[in-house]
């Protein structure tokens, strides 16, 4: 098993359509109706490390690799944990929405 640590300055997740189409787990996606002050879970493949900033951009990954990302809000990371499942490393945790950014 190869471990490749990645250092991140934003929390990048998929649009919830990826979950609806059975391509991603729910916690890999940004919920449709974000609410300020509410906590959400996240799940990312790989060993992600986040700097200790008070606020993180919550970024929606583009469906098309050539597309651009969309910032959906600002969040505080509350909890981050790494684990191994079927010889793959994952990062999971919780974040709280500080501010929702509309498209």
Backbone as JSON, one array per atom type, in Angstrom:
{
  "sequence": "XXXXXXXXXXXXXXXXXXXXXXXXXXXXXXXXXXXXXXXXXXXXXXXXXXXXXXXXXXXXXXXXXXXXXXXXXXXXXXXXXXXXXXXXXXXXXXXXXXXXXXX",
  "N": [[0.85, -1.18, 0.0], [0.69, 2.09, -0.98], [1.28, 5.26, 0.36], [0.35, 8.53, -0.15], [0.71, 11.49, 1.05], [-1.26, 14.48, 1.02], [-1.35, 17.97, 0.97], [-3.7, 20.36, 1.75], [-5.48, 23.4, 0.99], [-8.06, 23.99, 0.78], [-11.38, 22.61, 1.0], [-12.32, 20.24, -1.07], [-15.0, 18.92, -2.81], [-17.53, 16.84, -4.39], [-20.35, 17.64, -6.56], [-23.69, 17.08, -5.47], [-25.13, 15.66, -7.35], [-23.5, 13.63, -8.24], [-23.77, 11.7, -6.27], [-26.51, 11.11, -6.5], [-26.51, 9.9, -8.99], [-25.29, 7.55, -8.38], [-22.47, 7.49, -8.39], [-20.79, 8.4, -6.45], [-20.25, 8.39, -2.86], [-22.51, 9.73, -0.38], [-21.24, 11.41, 1.53], [-19.05, 12.28, 0.13], [-19.86, 14.36, -1.31], [-21.08, 17.76, -1.78], [-23.75, 18.91, 0.06], [-27.02, 19.8, -1.24], [-28.6, 22.02, -0.27], [-27.04, 24.03, 1.54], [-26.67, 25.13, 4.91], [-26.01, 27.86, 6.96], [-24.06, 27.62, 9.91], [-24.66, 24.97, 10.34], [-23.53, 21.55, 10.71], [-21.69, 19.23, 8.71], [-20.76, 16.05, 7.3], [-17.73, 14.79, 5.81], [-15.99, 12.92, 3.24], [-13.05, 11.85, 1.81], [-10.96, 10.5, -0.69], [-7.68, 9.39, -0.14], [-4.83, 10.58, 1.76], [-5.29, 13.35, 3.35], [-4.12, 16.47, 4.43], [-4.75, 19.35, 6.31], [-4.15, 22.81, 6.61], [-4.13, 24.81, 9.58], [-6.32, 26.87, 9.41], [-8.67, 29.44, 10.25], [-10.88, 29.56, 8.59], [-12.06, 27.75, 5.77], [-12.23, 27.48, 2.24], [-15.05, 25.96, 0.77], [-15.21, 23.92, -1.82], [-16.62, 23.05, -4.91], [-15.93, 20.39, -6.97], [-15.27, 20.32, -10.48], [-17.39, 18.64, -12.87], [-16.45, 18.08, -15.38], [-13.12, 17.54, -16.13], [-11.72, 19.65, -17.31], [-13.14, 21.82, -16.61], [-14.05, 24.59, -14.42], [-13.64, 25.07, -10.88], [-16.15, 25.64, -8.31], [-16.72, 27.87, -5.74], [-18.53, 27.18, -2.93], [-18.95, 27.93, -0.34], [-17.8, 29.02, 2.94], [-16.03, 27.29, 5.43], [-15.49, 25.81, 8.69], [-13.21, 23.43, 9.76], [-13.96, 20.74, 11.83], [-13.35, 18.2, 12.71], [-10.96, 15.78, 11.75], [-9.98, 12.73, 10.4], [-7.93, 9.93, 9.56], [-8.12, 6.84, 7.76], [-7.9, 3.34, 6.8], [-9.22, 1.38, 4.19], [-9.83, -1.52, 2.51], [-7.14, -1.53, 1.54], [-6.85, 1.13, 0.74], [-6.3, 4.54, 1.47], [-8.17, 6.88, 3.32], [-9.67, 10.07, 4.1], [-11.69, 11.42, 6.55], [-14.25, 13.41, 8.11], [-15.69, 16.25, 9.83], [-17.36, 19.32, 9.09], [-18.26, 22.77, 9.61], [-20.54, 25.07, 8.34], [-19.78, 28.38, 7.72], [-20.36, 30.51, 6.05], [-22.54, 30.71, 3.31], [-22.07, 30.7, -0.15], [-23.61, 31.93, -2.89], [-24.3, 30.89, -6.26]],
  "CA": [[0.0, 0.0, 0.0], [1.44, 3.32, -1.08], [0.61, 6.4, 0.98], [0.77, 9.81, -0.72], [0.06, 12.59, 1.77], [-1.56, 15.67, 0.24], [-1.61, 19.14, 1.81], [-4.81, 21.08, 1.11], [-5.87, 24.7, 1.54], [-9.52, 24.08, 0.61], [-12.09, 21.34, 1.09], [-12.89, 20.0, -2.4], [-15.95, 17.81, -2.83], [-18.32, 16.73, -5.62], [-21.75, 18.05, -6.57], [-24.54, 16.0, -4.97], [-25.59, 14.87, -8.5], [-22.65, 12.44, -8.31], [-24.4, 10.73, -5.37], [-27.8, 10.74, -7.09], [-26.21, 9.01, -10.12], [-24.57, 6.39, -7.82], [-21.05, 7.51, -8.72], [-20.06, 8.79, -5.24], [-20.96, 8.29, -1.6], [-23.1, 11.01, -0.01], [-20.29, 12.26, 2.25], [-18.06, 12.8, -0.83], [-20.53, 15.43, -2.06], [-21.58, 18.93, -1.07], [-25.22, 18.89, 0.09], [-27.66, 20.76, -2.13], [-29.04, 23.23, 0.43], [-26.18, 24.3, 2.7], [-27.22, 26.04, 5.91], [-24.99, 28.45, 7.82], [-24.09, 27.14, 11.28], [-24.91, 23.54, 10.38], [-22.37, 20.67, 10.52], [-21.82, 18.19, 7.68], [-19.67, 15.09, 7.24], [-17.07, 14.67, 4.51], [-15.18, 11.73, 2.99], [-12.16, 12.09, 0.68], [-9.98, 9.45, -0.91], [-6.31, 9.86, 0.04], [-4.46, 11.1, 3.08], [-5.32, 14.8, 3.21], [-3.74, 17.27, 5.59], [-5.25, 20.7, 6.16], [-3.54, 23.82, 7.47], [-5.05, 25.23, 10.64], [-6.91, 28.17, 9.14], [-9.99, 29.52, 10.88], [-11.91, 29.36, 7.57], [-11.65, 27.04, 4.57], [-13.19, 27.49, 1.14], [-15.7, 24.71, 0.43], [-15.15, 24.02, -3.27], [-17.24, 21.97, -5.7], [-15.09, 19.96, -8.08], [-16.0, 20.32, -11.76], [-17.66, 17.32, -13.44], [-15.52, 17.99, -16.5], [-11.79, 17.88, -15.62], [-11.26, 20.92, -17.88], [-14.01, 22.88, -16.09], [-13.53, 25.32, -13.27], [-14.26, 24.79, -9.59], [-17.09, 26.64, -7.82], [-16.69, 28.0, -4.29], [-19.9, 27.13, -2.44], [-19.07, 28.49, 0.99], [-16.65, 29.0, 3.84], [-16.3, 26.3, 6.48], [-14.51, 25.47, 9.72], [-13.05, 21.99, 9.97], [-14.18, 20.4, 13.24], [-12.71, 16.92, 13.0], [-10.35, 15.11, 10.59], [-9.44, 11.41, 10.75], [-7.5, 9.09, 8.44], [-8.34, 5.42, 7.97], [-7.62, 2.47, 5.66], [-10.29, 0.46, 3.83], [-9.43, -2.27, 1.3], [-5.81, -1.06, 1.13], [-6.9, 2.52, 0.29], [-6.33, 5.5, 2.57], [-9.23, 7.88, 3.21], [-9.77, 11.12, 5.11], [-13.09, 11.76, 6.83], [-14.37, 14.36, 9.19], [-16.89, 17.1, 9.9], [-17.13, 20.75, 8.9], [-19.4, 23.64, 9.92], [-20.66, 26.16, 7.36], [-19.73, 29.74, 8.27], [-21.05, 31.37, 5.11], [-22.92, 30.11, 2.04], [-21.83, 31.58, -1.3], [-24.55, 31.57, -3.98], [-23.75, 30.96, -7.63]],
  "C": [[0.9, 1.24, 0.0], [0.63, 4.47, -0.48], [1.21, 7.68, 0.41], [0.07, 10.93, 0.04], [-0.11, 13.81, 0.88], [-1.91, 16.8, 1.2], [-2.6, 20.04, 1.08], [-5.06, 22.42, 1.79], [-7.36, 24.96, 1.35], [-10.11, 22.69, 0.7], [-12.82, 21.15, -0.23], [-13.75, 18.75, -2.38], [-16.75, 17.87, -4.13], [-19.71, 17.31, -5.45], [-22.59, 16.85, -6.16], [-25.14, 15.16, -6.12], [-24.78, 13.58, -8.64], [-23.2, 11.33, -7.42], [-25.7, 10.21, -5.97], [-27.59, 9.75, -8.24], [-25.4, 7.79, -9.7], [-23.1, 6.32, -8.21], [-20.18, 7.84, -7.51], [-20.92, 8.51, -4.02], [-21.46, 9.68, -1.21], [-22.08, 11.94, 0.64], [-19.13, 12.75, 1.37], [-18.59, 14.03, -1.56], [-20.96, 16.59, -1.16], [-23.11, 18.87, -1.09], [-25.82, 20.03, -0.73], [-27.99, 22.08, -1.44], [-28.21, 23.43, 1.7], [-26.82, 25.32, 3.62], [-26.08, 26.55, 6.79], [-25.18, 27.97, 9.26], [-24.29, 25.64, 11.41], [-23.63, 22.75, 10.11], [-22.7, 19.59, 9.5], [-20.6, 17.28, 7.75], [-19.02, 15.15, 5.86], [-16.23, 13.4, 4.46], [-14.37, 12.0, 1.73], [-11.21, 10.92, 0.53], [-8.59, 10.07, -0.82], [-6.09, 10.39, 1.44], [-4.27, 12.6, 2.96], [-4.93, 15.46, 4.53], [-4.16, 18.71, 5.32], [-4.52, 21.63, 7.11], [-4.59, 24.3, 8.47], [-5.5, 26.67, 10.41], [-8.25, 28.24, 9.86], [-11.11, 29.28, 9.88], [-11.3, 28.66, 6.37], [-12.66, 27.26, 3.48], [-13.75, 26.07, 0.94], [-15.93, 24.76, -1.08], [-15.77, 22.8, -3.93], [-16.34, 21.66, -6.88], [-15.89, 19.98, -9.37], [-16.23, 18.89, -12.24], [-16.71, 17.06, -14.6], [-14.14, 18.4, -15.99], [-11.23, 19.2, -16.16], [-12.08, 22.1, -17.37], [-13.38, 23.56, -14.89], [-14.32, 24.97, -12.01], [-15.18, 25.93, -9.2], [-16.97, 26.68, -6.3], [-18.12, 28.12, -3.8], [-20.07, 27.73, -1.05], [-17.74, 28.53, 1.71], [-17.01, 28.09, 5.0], [-15.16, 26.25, 7.49], [-14.42, 23.96, 9.76], [-13.15, 21.72, 11.47], [-13.39, 19.17, 13.62], [-12.16, 16.34, 11.7], [-9.69, 13.83, 11.07], [-9.02, 10.69, 9.48], [-7.78, 7.64, 8.78], [-8.04, 4.66, 6.68], [-8.79, 1.54, 5.46], [-9.91, -0.2, 2.51], [-8.13, -1.74, 0.7], [-5.81, 0.34, 0.5], [-7.0, 3.41, 1.52], [-7.41, 6.53, 2.28], [-9.09, 8.9, 4.33], [-11.24, 11.42, 5.3], [-13.11, 12.76, 7.97], [-15.68, 15.12, 9.13], [-16.46, 18.55, 9.69], [-18.41, 21.5, 9.21], [-19.38, 24.79, 8.91], [-20.69, 27.5, 8.09], [-20.54, 30.67, 7.37], [-21.33, 30.59, 3.83], [-22.67, 31.14, 0.94], [-22.72, 31.08, -2.43], [-23.85, 31.73, -5.32], [-24.29, 32.16, -8.35]]
}
